[in-house]
Amino acid sequence: MAPITTPPHRTGLLVIQPLKKRQCAECRTGPLALLVLEEGAPRCLDCADLGHLVFLPRGDTALTRRSREGSALSAVVVRFNRRRSRYERQGALVEEAALARAEERCLADAEARRRRRVRDARRREAEDLRFTDAFAREIRRLFPGCPADRARDIAVHASVRGSGRVGRSAAGRALSEAALASAVRASVRHMDTPYDQLLMSGVPRYEARRRIAVVVEATVRGWHAGQALP
């Protein structure tokens, strides 16, 4: 067995997952899944007085920390990585009762986090609803000819959280006239002109916009002047 020259933890008890089959030097049981080196000889967990501990694999930092904090006796489990030529941590041995208490605490924390996420989601939903209503009202104020349901649709589309659309920009959040006009023009472009079909047919974007510019501007001006679409 390769000697442990630089253990990953310099303090505390160290337990090894051996790469080769080993027997306990004291009781001769084996092969050992876990062992302790005492004066260079392998000992099983029972002979090393660690047999009452349970193995906790690595991965859950909070569970491991709480389990070790609650254990009067614990050990770090390592295994030698031949490719990296070093011992690497695999988990810990802790008292079963300490692990059970730690699991209860972690479950309570997880439930608390879940409830907080639900509350945060509801709060964001309410905020988004208020913002969308304000966005729609401003569209109707600046473009009184825009139908109310269309203004609402534009506001909903433009203000989707995380979409990167104009309603989520700094200008959009401030309900600037430029942002509102941009959202209205984008809606007219996609909903009231053959713009999307032109793009799908291979027409370059700038050329497609040039072809439908007259319709877009006429519609926007009409809405601004209080004239709804025929």
Rosetta constraint file for C-alpha pairs under 8 A:
AtomPair CA 1 CA 18 HARMONIC 7.78 0.50
AtomPair CA 1 CA 20 HARMONIC 7.57 0.50
AtomPair CA 4 CA 87 HARMONIC 7.50 0.50
AtomPair CA 6 CA 10 HARMONIC 7.95 0.50
AtomPair CA 6 CA 86 HARMONIC 7.66 0.50
AtomPair CA 6 CA 87 HARMONIC 7.66 0.50
AtomPair CA 7 CA 87 HARMONIC 6.44 0.50
AtomPair CA 8 CA 78 HARMONIC 7.94 0.50
AtomPair CA 8 CA 87 HARMONIC 6.71 0.50
AtomPair CA 8 CA 88 HARMONIC 6.67 0.50
AtomPair CA 8 CA 89 HARMONIC 6.91 0.50
AtomPair CA 9 CA 14 HARMONIC 7.82 0.50
AtomPair CA 9 CA 76 HARMONIC 7.61 0.50
AtomPair CA 12 CA 74 HARMONIC 7.93 0.50
AtomPair CA 12 CA 75 HARMONIC 6.51 0.50
AtomPair CA 12 CA 76 HARMONIC 7.54 0.50
AtomPair CA 13 CA 74 HARMONIC 7.02 0.50
AtomPair CA 13 CA 75 HARMONIC 4.63 0.50
AtomPair CA 13 CA 76 HARMONIC 6.28 0.50
AtomPair CA 14 CA 36 HARMONIC 6.87 0.50
AtomPair CA 14 CA 75 HARMONIC 5.53 0.50
AtomPair CA 14 CA 76 HARMONIC 5.06 0.50
AtomPair CA 14 CA 77 HARMONIC 6.11 0.50
AtomPair CA 14 CA 78 HARMONIC 7.39 0.50
AtomPair CA 15 CA 34 HARMONIC 6.53 0.50
AtomPair CA 15 CA 35 HARMONIC 5.69 0.50
AtomPair CA 15 CA 36 HARMONIC 5.04 0.50
AtomPair CA 15 CA 37 HARMONIC 7.71 0.50
AtomPair CA 15 CA 75 HARMONIC 6.47 0.50
AtomPair CA 15 CA 76 HARMONIC 5.94 0.50
AtomPair CA 15 CA 77 HARMONIC 4.66 0.50
AtomPair CA 15 CA 78 HARMONIC 6.31 0.50
AtomPair CA 16 CA 34 HARMONIC 5.55 0.50
AtomPair CA 16 CA 35 HARMONIC 5.30 0.50
AtomPair CA 16 CA 36 HARMONIC 6.21 0.50
AtomPair CA 16 CA 37 HARMONIC 7.98 0.50
AtomPair CA 16 CA 77 HARMONIC 5.60 0.50
AtomPair CA 16 CA 78 HARMONIC 5.06 0.50
AtomPair CA 16 CA 79 HARMONIC 5.75 0.50
AtomPair CA 17 CA 33 HARMONIC 6.00 0.50
AtomPair CA 17 CA 34 HARMONIC 4.85 0.50
AtomPair CA 17 CA 35 HARMONIC 6.66 0.50
AtomPair CA 17 CA 77 HARMONIC 6.92 0.50
AtomPair CA 17 CA 78 HARMONIC 6.07 0.50
AtomPair CA 17 CA 79 HARMONIC 4.98 0.50
AtomPair CA 17 CA 80 HARMONIC 7.85 0.50
AtomPair CA 18 CA 22 HARMONIC 7.29 0.50
AtomPair CA 18 CA 32 HARMONIC 7.56 0.50
AtomPair CA 18 CA 33 HARMONIC 6.85 0.50
AtomPair CA 18 CA 34 HARMONIC 6.72 0.50
AtomPair CA 18 CA 35 HARMONIC 7.34 0.50
AtomPair CA 18 CA 79 HARMONIC 6.53 0.50
AtomPair CA 18 CA 80 HARMONIC 7.59 0.50
AtomPair CA 19 CA 79 HARMONIC 7.53 0.50
AtomPair CA 19 CA 80 HARMONIC 7.31 0.50
AtomPair CA 21 CA 30 HARMONIC 7.44 0.50
AtomPair CA 21 CA 31 HARMONIC 5.10 0.50
AtomPair CA 21 CA 32 HARMONIC 6.69 0.50
AtomPair CA 22 CA 30 HARMONIC 6.07 0.50
AtomPair CA 22 CA 31 HARMONIC 5.05 0.50
AtomPair CA 22 CA 32 HARMONIC 5.61 0.50
AtomPair CA 22 CA 42 HARMONIC 7.45 0.50
AtomPair CA 23 CA 28 HARMONIC 5.43 0.50
AtomPair CA 23 CA 29 HARMONIC 5.43 0.50
AtomPair CA 23 CA 30 HARMONIC 4.34 0.50
AtomPair CA 23 CA 31 HARMONIC 5.35 0.50
AtomPair CA 23 CA 32 HARMONIC 6.03 0.50
AtomPair CA 23 CA 42 HARMONIC 7.04 0.50
AtomPair CA 23 CA 43 HARMONIC 7.66 0.50
AtomPair CA 23 CA 44 HARMONIC 7.76 0.50
AtomPair CA 24 CA 28 HARMONIC 4.62 0.50
AtomPair CA 24 CA 29 HARMONIC 5.39 0.50
AtomPair CA 24 CA 30 HARMONIC 6.37 0.50
AtomPair CA 24 CA 32 HARMONIC 7.28 0.50
AtomPair CA 24 CA 35 HARMONIC 7.80 0.50
AtomPair CA 24 CA 41 HARMONIC 7.99 0.50
AtomPair CA 24 CA 42 HARMONIC 5.45 0.50
AtomPair CA 24 CA 43 HARMONIC 4.59 0.50
AtomPair CA 24 CA 44 HARMONIC 5.27 0.50
AtomPair CA 25 CA 41 HARMONIC 6.22 0.50
AtomPair CA 25 CA 42 HARMONIC 5.73 0.50
AtomPair CA 25 CA 43 HARMONIC 5.82 0.50
AtomPair CA 26 CA 43 HARMONIC 6.52 0.50
AtomPair CA 26 CA 47 HARMONIC 7.13 0.50
AtomPair CA 27 CA 47 HARMONIC 7.43 0.50
AtomPair CA 29 CA 44 HARMONIC 7.59 0.50
AtomPair CA 32 CA 44 HARMONIC 6.63 0.50
AtomPair CA 34 CA 44 HARMONIC 6.79 0.50
AtomPair CA 34 CA 45 HARMONIC 6.96 0.50
AtomPair CA 35 CA 42 HARMONIC 5.93 0.50
AtomPair CA 35 CA 43 HARMONIC 5.44 0.50
AtomPair CA 35 CA 44 HARMONIC 4.92 0.50
AtomPair CA 35 CA 45 HARMONIC 6.02 0.50
AtomPair CA 36 CA 42 HARMONIC 5.56 0.50
AtomPair CA 36 CA 43 HARMONIC 5.09 0.50
AtomPair CA 36 CA 44 HARMONIC 6.42 0.50
AtomPair CA 36 CA 45 HARMONIC 6.82 0.50
AtomPair CA 36 CA 48 HARMONIC 6.80 0.50
AtomPair CA 37 CA 41 HARMONIC 5.29 0.50
AtomPair CA 37 CA 42 HARMONIC 4.64 0.50
AtomPair CA 37 CA 43 HARMONIC 6.15 0.50
AtomPair CA 38 CA 42 HARMONIC 6.36 0.50
AtomPair CA 38 CA 43 HARMONIC 6.86 0.50
AtomPair CA 43 CA 47 HARMONIC 6.04 0.50
AtomPair CA 43 CA 48 HARMONIC 6.10 0.50
AtomPair CA 44 CA 48 HARMONIC 6.18 0.50
AtomPair CA 45 CA 49 HARMONIC 6.04 0.50
AtomPair CA 45 CA 50 HARMONIC 4.77 0.50
AtomPair CA 45 CA 51 HARMONIC 4.64 0.50
AtomPair CA 46 CA 50 HARMONIC 5.66 0.50
AtomPair CA 46 CA 51 HARMONIC 4.28 0.50
AtomPair CA 46 CA 52 HARMONIC 7.67 0.50
AtomPair CA 47 CA 51 HARMONIC 7.72 0.50
AtomPair CA 52 CA 95 HARMONIC 7.12 0.50
AtomPair CA 53 CA 74 HARMONIC 7.45 0.50
AtomPair CA 53 CA 93 HARMONIC 5.55 0.50
AtomPair CA 53 CA 94 HARMONIC 5.13 0.50
AtomPair CA 53 CA 95 HARMONIC 4.86 0.50
AtomPair CA 53 CA 96 HARMONIC 6.40 0.50
AtomPair CA 54 CA 93 HARMONIC 5.28 0.50
AtomPair CA 54 CA 94 HARMONIC 5.50 0.50
AtomPair CA 54 CA 95 HARMONIC 6.16 0.50
AtomPair CA 54 CA 96 HARMONIC 5.89 0.50
AtomPair CA 55 CA 91 HARMONIC 7.09 0.50
AtomPair CA 55 CA 92 HARMONIC 5.82 0.50
AtomPair CA 55 CA 93 HARMONIC 4.59 0.50
AtomPair CA 55 CA 94 HARMONIC 6.61 0.50
AtomPair CA 56 CA 64 HARMONIC 7.24 0.50
AtomPair CA 56 CA 91 HARMONIC 5.54 0.50
AtomPair CA 56 CA 92 HARMONIC 5.20 0.50
AtomPair CA 56 CA 93 HARMONIC 6.03 0.50
AtomPair CA 56 CA 94 HARMONIC 7.12 0.50
AtomPair CA 57 CA 90 HARMONIC 6.11 0.50
AtomPair CA 57 CA 91 HARMONIC 4.21 0.50
AtomPair CA 57 CA 92 HARMONIC 6.47 0.50
AtomPair CA 58 CA 64 HARMONIC 7.36 0.50
AtomPair CA 58 CA 89 HARMONIC 7.60 0.50
AtomPair CA 58 CA 90 HARMONIC 5.60 0.50
AtomPair CA 58 CA 91 HARMONIC 4.21 0.50
AtomPair CA 58 CA 92 HARMONIC 7.23 0.50
AtomPair CA 59 CA 91 HARMONIC 7.98 0.50
AtomPair CA 60 CA 64 HARMONIC 6.16 0.50
AtomPair CA 61 CA 65 HARMONIC 6.06 0.50
AtomPair CA 62 CA 66 HARMONIC 6.10 0.50
AtomPair CA 62 CA 106 HARMONIC 7.29 0.50
AtomPair CA 63 CA 67 HARMONIC 5.94 0.50
AtomPair CA 63 CA 99 HARMONIC 7.73 0.50
AtomPair CA 63 CA 102 HARMONIC 5.85 0.50
AtomPair CA 63 CA 103 HARMONIC 6.46 0.50
AtomPair CA 63 CA 106 HARMONIC 6.52 0.50
AtomPair CA 64 CA 68 HARMONIC 6.12 0.50
AtomPair CA 64 CA 92 HARMONIC 7.37 0.50
AtomPair CA 65 CA 69 HARMONIC 6.06 0.50
AtomPair CA 66 CA 70 HARMONIC 6.09 0.50
AtomPair CA 66 CA 98 HARMONIC 7.90 0.50
AtomPair CA 66 CA 99 HARMONIC 7.81 0.50
AtomPair CA 66 CA 102 HARMONIC 5.34 0.50
AtomPair CA 67 CA 71 HARMONIC 6.16 0.50
AtomPair CA 67 CA 94 HARMONIC 6.44 0.50
AtomPair CA 67 CA 95 HARMONIC 7.67 0.50
AtomPair CA 67 CA 98 HARMONIC 5.23 0.50
AtomPair CA 67 CA 99 HARMONIC 4.87 0.50
AtomPair CA 67 CA 101 HARMONIC 7.55 0.50
AtomPair CA 67 CA 102 HARMONIC 5.32 0.50
AtomPair CA 68 CA 72 HARMONIC 7.95 0.50
AtomPair CA 68 CA 73 HARMONIC 7.90 0.50
AtomPair CA 68 CA 74 HARMONIC 6.19 0.50
AtomPair CA 68 CA 94 HARMONIC 6.17 0.50
AtomPair CA 68 CA 98 HARMONIC 7.49 0.50
AtomPair CA 70 CA 98 HARMONIC 5.02 0.50
AtomPair CA 70 CA 99 HARMONIC 7.79 0.50
AtomPair CA 70 CA 101 HARMONIC 7.94 0.50
AtomPair CA 70 CA 102 HARMONIC 7.65 0.50
AtomPair CA 71 CA 94 HARMONIC 5.97 0.50
AtomPair CA 71 CA 95 HARMONIC 5.48 0.50
AtomPair CA 71 CA 98 HARMONIC 5.43 0.50
AtomPair CA 72 CA 95 HARMONIC 7.61 0.50
AtomPair CA 73 CA 94 HARMONIC 6.69 0.50
AtomPair CA 73 CA 95 HARMONIC 6.89 0.50
AtomPair CA 74 CA 92 HARMONIC 7.08 0.50
AtomPair CA 74 CA 93 HARMONIC 5.35 0.50
AtomPair CA 74 CA 94 HARMONIC 4.72 0.50
AtomPair CA 74 CA 95 HARMONIC 6.99 0.50
AtomPair CA 75 CA 92 HARMONIC 5.60 0.50
AtomPair CA 75 CA 93 HARMONIC 5.03 0.50
AtomPair CA 75 CA 94 HARMONIC 6.86 0.50
AtomPair CA 76 CA 89 HARMONIC 7.15 0.50
AtomPair CA 76 CA 90 HARMONIC 7.90 0.50
AtomPair CA 76 CA 91 HARMONIC 6.26 0.50
AtomPair CA 76 CA 92 HARMONIC 4.51 0.50
AtomPair CA 76 CA 93 HARMONIC 6.37 0.50
AtomPair CA 77 CA 89 HARMONIC 5.90 0.50
AtomPair CA 77 CA 90 HARMONIC 5.47 0.50
AtomPair CA 77 CA 91 HARMONIC 5.20 0.50
AtomPair CA 77 CA 92 HARMONIC 5.17 0.50
AtomPair CA 77 CA 93 HARMONIC 6.96 0.50
AtomPair CA 78 CA 87 HARMONIC 5.96 0.50
AtomPair CA 78 CA 88 HARMONIC 5.22 0.50
AtomPair CA 78 CA 89 HARMONIC 4.31 0.50
AtomPair CA 78 CA 90 HARMONIC 5.18 0.50
AtomPair CA 78 CA 91 HARMONIC 7.18 0.50
AtomPair CA 79 CA 87 HARMONIC 5.29 0.50
AtomPair CA 79 CA 88 HARMONIC 5.45 0.50
AtomPair CA 79 CA 89 HARMONIC 6.56 0.50
AtomPair CA 79 CA 90 HARMONIC 6.68 0.50
AtomPair CA 80 CA 85 HARMONIC 7.06 0.50
AtomPair CA 80 CA 86 HARMONIC 5.63 0.50
AtomPair CA 80 CA 87 HARMONIC 4.14 0.50
AtomPair CA 80 CA 88 HARMONIC 6.22 0.50
AtomPair CA 81 CA 85 HARMONIC 5.57 0.50
AtomPair CA 81 CA 86 HARMONIC 5.44 0.50
AtomPair CA 81 CA 87 HARMONIC 5.82 0.50
AtomPair CA 81 CA 88 HARMONIC 6.72 0.50
AtomPair CA 82 CA 86 HARMONIC 6.93 0.50
AtomPair CA 94 CA 98 HARMONIC 6.95 0.50
AtomPair CA 94 CA 99 HARMONIC 6.72 0.50
AtomPair CA 95 CA 99 HARMONIC 6.30 0.50
AtomPair CA 96 CA 100 HARMONIC 6.25 0.50
AtomPair CA 97 CA 101 HARMONIC 6.28 0.50
AtomPair CA 98 CA 102 HARMONIC 6.10 0.50
AtomPair CA 99 CA 103 HARMONIC 6.08 0.50
AtomPair CA 100 CA 104 HARMONIC 6.35 0.50
AtomPair CA 101 CA 105 HARMONIC 6.37 0.50
AtomPair CA 102 CA 106 HARMONIC 6.13 0.50
AtomPair CA 103 CA 107 HARMONIC 6.04 0.50
AtomPair CA 104 CA 108 HARMONIC 6.16 0.50
AtomPair CA 105 CA 109 HARMONIC 6.20 0.50
AtomPair CA 106 CA 110 HARMONIC 6.07 0.50
AtomPair CA 107 CA 111 HARMONIC 6.16 0.50
AtomPair CA 108 CA 112 HARMONIC 6.17 0.50
AtomPair CA 109 CA 113 HARMONIC 6.10 0.50
AtomPair CA 110 CA 114 HARMONIC 6.10 0.50
AtomPair CA 111 CA 115 HARMONIC 6.18 0.50
AtomPair CA 112 CA 116 HARMONIC 6.14 0.50
AtomPair CA 113 CA 117 HARMONIC 6.10 0.50
AtomPair CA 114 CA 118 HARMONIC 6.28 0.50
AtomPair CA 115 CA 119 HARMONIC 6.22 0.50
AtomPair CA 116 CA 120 HARMONIC 6.03 0.50
AtomPair CA 117 CA 121 HARMONIC 5.98 0.50
AtomPair CA 118 CA 122 HARMONIC 6.20 0.50
AtomPair CA 119 CA 123 HARMONIC 6.13 0.50
AtomPair CA 120 CA 124 HARMONIC 6.09 0.50
AtomPair CA 121 CA 125 HARMONIC 6.03 0.50
AtomPair CA 122 CA 126 HARMONIC 6.19 0.50
AtomPair CA 123 CA 127 HARMONIC 6.18 0.50
AtomPair CA 124 CA 128 HARMONIC 5.96 0.50
AtomPair CA 125 CA 129 HARMONIC 6.12 0.50
AtomPair CA 126 CA 130 HARMONIC 6.25 0.50
AtomPair CA 127 CA 131 HARMONIC 6.14 0.50
AtomPair CA 128 CA 132 HARMONIC 5.98 0.50
AtomPair CA 128 CA 159 HARMONIC 7.68 0.50
AtomPair CA 128 CA 160 HARMONIC 7.94 0.50
AtomPair CA 128 CA 161 HARMONIC 7.62 0.50
AtomPair CA 129 CA 133 HARMONIC 6.16 0.50
AtomPair CA 130 CA 134 HARMONIC 6.24 0.50
AtomPair CA 131 CA 135 HARMONIC 6.07 0.50
AtomPair CA 131 CA 159 HARMONIC 7.81 0.50
AtomPair CA 132 CA 136 HARMONIC 6.13 0.50
AtomPair CA 132 CA 152 HARMONIC 7.68 0.50
AtomPair CA 132 CA 155 HARMONIC 5.52 0.50
AtomPair CA 132 CA 156 HARMONIC 5.91 0.50
AtomPair CA 132 CA 159 HARMONIC 6.38 0.50
AtomPair CA 133 CA 137 HARMONIC 6.18 0.50
AtomPair CA 133 CA 152 HARMONIC 7.48 0.50
AtomPair CA 133 CA 155 HARMONIC 7.55 0.50
AtomPair CA 134 CA 138 HARMONIC 6.21 0.50
AtomPair CA 135 CA 139 HARMONIC 6.30 0.50
AtomPair CA 135 CA 155 HARMONIC 5.57 0.50
AtomPair CA 135 CA 167 HARMONIC 8.00 0.50
AtomPair CA 135 CA 175 HARMONIC 6.66 0.50
AtomPair CA 135 CA 180 HARMONIC 7.67 0.50
AtomPair CA 136 CA 140 HARMONIC 6.33 0.50
AtomPair CA 136 CA 148 HARMONIC 7.96 0.50
AtomPair CA 136 CA 151 HARMONIC 5.28 0.50
AtomPair CA 136 CA 152 HARMONIC 5.15 0.50
AtomPair CA 136 CA 154 HARMONIC 7.40 0.50
AtomPair CA 136 CA 155 HARMONIC 5.21 0.50
AtomPair CA 137 CA 141 HARMONIC 6.16 0.50
AtomPair CA 137 CA 151 HARMONIC 7.84 0.50
AtomPair CA 138 CA 142 HARMONIC 6.12 0.50
AtomPair CA 138 CA 175 HARMONIC 7.38 0.50
AtomPair CA 138 CA 180 HARMONIC 7.61 0.50
AtomPair CA 139 CA 143 HARMONIC 5.59 0.50
AtomPair CA 139 CA 144 HARMONIC 7.53 0.50
AtomPair CA 139 CA 146 HARMONIC 7.74 0.50
AtomPair CA 139 CA 151 HARMONIC 6.15 0.50
AtomPair CA 139 CA 180 HARMONIC 6.35 0.50
AtomPair CA 139 CA 181 HARMONIC 7.95 0.50
AtomPair CA 139 CA 184 HARMONIC 7.80 0.50
AtomPair CA 140 CA 144 HARMONIC 4.72 0.50
AtomPair CA 140 CA 145 HARMONIC 7.42 0.50
AtomPair CA 140 CA 146 HARMONIC 6.33 0.50
AtomPair CA 140 CA 147 HARMONIC 7.85 0.50
AtomPair CA 140 CA 148 HARMONIC 7.00 0.50
AtomPair CA 140 CA 151 HARMONIC 6.55 0.50
AtomPair CA 142 CA 177 HARMONIC 7.80 0.50
AtomPair CA 142 CA 224 HARMONIC 6.17 0.50
AtomPair CA 143 CA 220 HARMONIC 7.73 0.50
AtomPair CA 143 CA 223 HARMONIC 4.88 0.50
AtomPair CA 143 CA 224 HARMONIC 4.08 0.50
AtomPair CA 143 CA 225 HARMONIC 7.03 0.50
AtomPair CA 143 CA 226 HARMONIC 6.47 0.50
AtomPair CA 144 CA 223 HARMONIC 5.99 0.50
AtomPair CA 144 CA 224 HARMONIC 6.12 0.50
AtomPair CA 144 CA 225 HARMONIC 7.16 0.50
AtomPair CA 144 CA 226 HARMONIC 4.75 0.50
AtomPair CA 144 CA 227 HARMONIC 7.50 0.50
AtomPair CA 145 CA 222 HARMONIC 6.75 0.50
AtomPair CA 145 CA 223 HARMONIC 3.90 0.50
AtomPair CA 145 CA 224 HARMONIC 6.23 0.50
AtomPair CA 145 CA 225 HARMONIC 6.70 0.50
AtomPair CA 145 CA 226 HARMONIC 3.80 0.50
AtomPair CA 145 CA 227 HARMONIC 4.41 0.50
AtomPair CA 145 CA 228 HARMONIC 4.30 0.50
AtomPair CA 145 CA 229 HARMONIC 7.69 0.50
AtomPair CA 146 CA 150 HARMONIC 6.63 0.50
AtomPair CA 146 CA 151 HARMONIC 6.26 0.50
AtomPair CA 146 CA 223 HARMONIC 5.19 0.50
AtomPair CA 146 CA 224 HARMONIC 7.87 0.50
AtomPair CA 146 CA 226 HARMONIC 7.47 0.50
AtomPair CA 146 CA 227 HARMONIC 7.57 0.50
AtomPair CA 146 CA 228 HARMONIC 5.70 0.50
AtomPair CA 146 CA 229 HARMONIC 7.79 0.50
AtomPair CA 147 CA 151 HARMONIC 6.17 0.50
AtomPair CA 147 CA 228 HARMONIC 6.66 0.50
AtomPair CA 148 CA 152 HARMONIC 6.22 0.50
AtomPair CA 149 CA 153 HARMONIC 6.22 0.50
AtomPair CA 150 CA 154 HARMONIC 6.17 0.50
AtomPair CA 151 CA 155 HARMONIC 6.15 0.50
AtomPair CA 152 CA 156 HARMONIC 6.13 0.50
AtomPair CA 153 CA 157 HARMONIC 6.14 0.50
AtomPair CA 154 CA 158 HARMONIC 6.00 0.50
AtomPair CA 154 CA 183 HARMONIC 6.77 0.50
AtomPair CA 154 CA 184 HARMONIC 6.72 0.50
AtomPair CA 154 CA 187 HARMONIC 6.48 0.50
AtomPair CA 155 CA 159 HARMONIC 5.95 0.50
AtomPair CA 155 CA 167 HARMONIC 7.51 0.50
AtomPair CA 155 CA 183 HARMONIC 7.87 0.50
AtomPair CA 156 CA 160 HARMONIC 6.41 0.50
AtomPair CA 158 CA 165 HARMONIC 5.50 0.50
AtomPair CA 158 CA 166 HARMONIC 5.89 0.50
AtomPair CA 158 CA 167 HARMONIC 4.66 0.50
AtomPair CA 158 CA 168 HARMONIC 7.23 0.50
AtomPair CA 158 CA 183 HARMONIC 6.38 0.50
AtomPair CA 159 CA 163 HARMONIC 7.68 0.50
AtomPair CA 159 CA 165 HARMONIC 6.77 0.50
AtomPair CA 159 CA 166 HARMONIC 7.29 0.50
AtomPair CA 159 CA 167 HARMONIC 4.36 0.50
AtomPair CA 159 CA 168 HARMONIC 5.52 0.50
AtomPair CA 160 CA 165 HARMONIC 7.43 0.50
AtomPair CA 160 CA 167 HARMONIC 7.54 0.50
AtomPair CA 160 CA 168 HARMONIC 7.18 0.50
AtomPair CA 161 CA 168 HARMONIC 6.67 0.50
AtomPair CA 162 CA 168 HARMONIC 7.44 0.50
AtomPair CA 163 CA 168 HARMONIC 7.35 0.50
AtomPair CA 164 CA 168 HARMONIC 5.99 0.50
AtomPair CA 164 CA 169 HARMONIC 6.97 0.50
AtomPair CA 165 CA 169 HARMONIC 6.80 0.50
AtomPair CA 166 CA 171 HARMONIC 7.62 0.50
AtomPair CA 166 CA 172 HARMONIC 5.64 0.50
AtomPair CA 166 CA 179 HARMONIC 6.17 0.50
AtomPair CA 166 CA 182 HARMONIC 7.38 0.50
AtomPair CA 166 CA 183 HARMONIC 6.53 0.50
AtomPair CA 167 CA 171 HARMONIC 7.63 0.50
AtomPair CA 167 CA 172 HARMONIC 4.21 0.50
AtomPair CA 167 CA 173 HARMONIC 6.18 0.50
AtomPair CA 167 CA 175 HARMONIC 7.98 0.50
AtomPair CA 167 CA 179 HARMONIC 7.01 0.50
AtomPair CA 167 CA 180 HARMONIC 7.77 0.50
AtomPair CA 167 CA 183 HARMONIC 7.45 0.50
AtomPair CA 168 CA 172 HARMONIC 5.67 0.50
AtomPair CA 168 CA 173 HARMONIC 5.94 0.50
AtomPair CA 169 CA 173 HARMONIC 6.06 0.50
AtomPair CA 170 CA 174 HARMONIC 6.25 0.50
AtomPair CA 171 CA 175 HARMONIC 6.22 0.50
AtomPair CA 171 CA 176 HARMONIC 5.46 0.50
AtomPair CA 171 CA 178 HARMONIC 7.70 0.50
AtomPair CA 171 CA 179 HARMONIC 5.87 0.50
AtomPair CA 172 CA 176 HARMONIC 6.05 0.50
AtomPair CA 172 CA 179 HARMONIC 5.18 0.50
AtomPair CA 172 CA 180 HARMONIC 6.95 0.50
AtomPair CA 175 CA 179 HARMONIC 6.73 0.50
AtomPair CA 175 CA 180 HARMONIC 6.66 0.50
AtomPair CA 176 CA 180 HARMONIC 6.34 0.50
AtomPair CA 177 CA 181 HARMONIC 5.99 0.50
AtomPair CA 178 CA 182 HARMONIC 6.08 0.50
AtomPair CA 179 CA 183 HARMONIC 6.27 0.50
AtomPair CA 180 CA 184 HARMONIC 6.28 0.50
AtomPair CA 181 CA 185 HARMONIC 6.07 0.50
AtomPair CA 182 CA 186 HARMONIC 6.11 0.50
AtomPair CA 183 CA 187 HARMONIC 6.28 0.50
AtomPair CA 184 CA 188 HARMONIC 6.27 0.50
AtomPair CA 184 CA 220 HARMONIC 7.46 0.50
AtomPair CA 185 CA 189 HARMONIC 5.98 0.50
AtomPair CA 185 CA 216 HARMONIC 6.61 0.50
AtomPair CA 185 CA 217 HARMONIC 7.90 0.50
AtomPair CA 185 CA 220 HARMONIC 6.80 0.50
AtomPair CA 186 CA 190 HARMONIC 6.30 0.50
AtomPair CA 187 CA 191 HARMONIC 5.77 0.50
AtomPair CA 187 CA 192 HARMONIC 7.76 0.50
AtomPair CA 188 CA 192 HARMONIC 5.06 0.50
AtomPair CA 188 CA 193 HARMONIC 6.94 0.50
AtomPair CA 188 CA 216 HARMONIC 6.07 0.50
AtomPair CA 188 CA 219 HARMONIC 7.48 0.50
AtomPair CA 188 CA 220 HARMONIC 7.80 0.50
AtomPair CA 189 CA 193 HARMONIC 5.60 0.50
AtomPair CA 189 CA 194 HARMONIC 7.94 0.50
AtomPair CA 189 CA 195 HARMONIC 6.23 0.50
AtomPair CA 189 CA 212 HARMONIC 7.47 0.50
AtomPair CA 189 CA 216 HARMONIC 6.09 0.50
AtomPair CA 190 CA 194 HARMONIC 7.42 0.50
AtomPair CA 190 CA 195 HARMONIC 6.02 0.50
AtomPair CA 190 CA 196 HARMONIC 6.18 0.50
AtomPair CA 192 CA 216 HARMONIC 7.91 0.50
AtomPair CA 193 CA 212 HARMONIC 6.51 0.50
AtomPair CA 193 CA 215 HARMONIC 7.20 0.50
AtomPair CA 193 CA 216 HARMONIC 7.59 0.50
AtomPair CA 194 CA 198 HARMONIC 6.22 0.50
AtomPair CA 194 CA 212 HARMONIC 7.49 0.50
AtomPair CA 195 CA 199 HARMONIC 6.41 0.50
AtomPair CA 195 CA 208 HARMONIC 6.10 0.50
AtomPair CA 195 CA 209 HARMONIC 6.99 0.50
AtomPair CA 195 CA 212 HARMONIC 6.71 0.50
AtomPair CA 196 CA 200 HARMONIC 6.24 0.50
AtomPair CA 197 CA 201 HARMONIC 6.13 0.50
AtomPair CA 198 CA 202 HARMONIC 6.58 0.50
AtomPair CA 198 CA 203 HARMONIC 5.42 0.50
AtomPair CA 198 CA 208 HARMONIC 6.03 0.50
AtomPair CA 199 CA 203 HARMONIC 5.13 0.50
AtomPair CA 199 CA 204 HARMONIC 6.55 0.50
AtomPair CA 199 CA 205 HARMONIC 6.45 0.50
AtomPair CA 199 CA 208 HARMONIC 6.75 0.50
AtomPair CA 203 CA 207 HARMONIC 6.56 0.50
AtomPair CA 203 CA 208 HARMONIC 5.97 0.50
AtomPair CA 204 CA 208 HARMONIC 6.07 0.50
AtomPair CA 205 CA 209 HARMONIC 6.12 0.50
AtomPair CA 206 CA 210 HARMONIC 6.18 0.50
AtomPair CA 207 CA 211 HARMONIC 6.31 0.50
AtomPair CA 208 CA 212 HARMONIC 6.57 0.50
AtomPair CA 209 CA 213 HARMONIC 5.76 0.50
AtomPair CA 212 CA 216 HARMONIC 6.32 0.50
AtomPair CA 213 CA 217 HARMONIC 6.08 0.50
AtomPair CA 214 CA 218 HARMONIC 6.03 0.50
AtomPair CA 215 CA 219 HARMONIC 6.11 0.50
AtomPair CA 216 CA 220 HARMONIC 6.15 0.50
AtomPair CA 217 CA 221 HARMONIC 5.94 0.50
AtomPair CA 218 CA 222 HARMONIC 6.04 0.50
AtomPair CA 219 CA 223 HARMONIC 6.21 0.50
AtomPair CA 219 CA 229 HARMONIC 7.32 0.50
AtomPair CA 220 CA 224 HARMONIC 6.07 0.50
AtomPair CA 221 CA 225 HARMONIC 6.09 0.50
AtomPair CA 222 CA 226 HARMONIC 6.23 0.50
AtomPair CA 222 CA 227 HARMONIC 4.84 0.50
AtomPair CA 222 CA 228 HARMONIC 6.78 0.50
AtomPair CA 222 CA 229 HARMONIC 7.80 0.50
AtomPair CA 223 CA 227 HARMONIC 5.02 0.50
AtomPair CA 223 CA 228 HARMONIC 5.76 0.50
AtomPair CA 223 CA 229 HARMONIC 7.76 0.50
